[in-house]
Amino acid sequence: MVRQGNHPLILASASPRRRELLRLASIPLEIIPSHADEGFRHGESPEKHVRRVARAKAMEVAARHPGRWILAADTVVEVGGQMLGKPKDRREAEKMLRRLSQRVHRVLTGYCILRCPSGEKREGTVISRVKFKALTAAEIRWYINTGEPFDKAGGYAIQGKAAFMVQEVHGSYTNVVGLPLCEVVKALRELGAVNLFGRR
């Protein structure tokens, strides 16, 4: 059983992947997407970017819902020093997938859990490394035609139709999906934002 007063945890994200991962852990949720700016800043490292955006998302929603526990996250893919967000169109999706082909890339997720106005907060960044096989032009066209790349960082979903592209994963698999569940659930329990599994 999970308790947070009379209110469930607020997930400050519209991501169906994050929602599903948290529900796998039996955490009741209220979904309230954030309107915070997620844009990249010049010279900002991937680590700083994901943590800054996750914090901004959480704070924006917390300002509207004082006293509630808020969880926010942001995920980017980084390859060769370039950050990849969500592709805007077919051309950008193709460019991303060609860049990832036969290379190792990093998937970074920053997360922020907070409650205002008490100031209770926990932040973290989790990094996974993923290696793609060599992708043919036909495979890239086929994948883009499925429509799956367009709301995914880096233009692919490891838990979806892109699974055949992935040769190796080093680190958290759920982080690549969109939320490092092990680390986030641990932080939620330590903060007292959720009560899972009974007594320790």
Secondary structure by P-SEA (a helix, b strand, c coil): cccccccccccccccaaaaaaaaaabbbbbbbbbcccccccccccaaaaaaaaaaaaaaaaaaacccbbbbbbbbbbbcccccccccccaaaaaaaaaaaccbbbbbbbbbbbbbccccccccbbbbbbbbbccccaaaaaaaaaacccccccccccccccccccccccccccccccccaaaaaaaaaaaaccccccccc
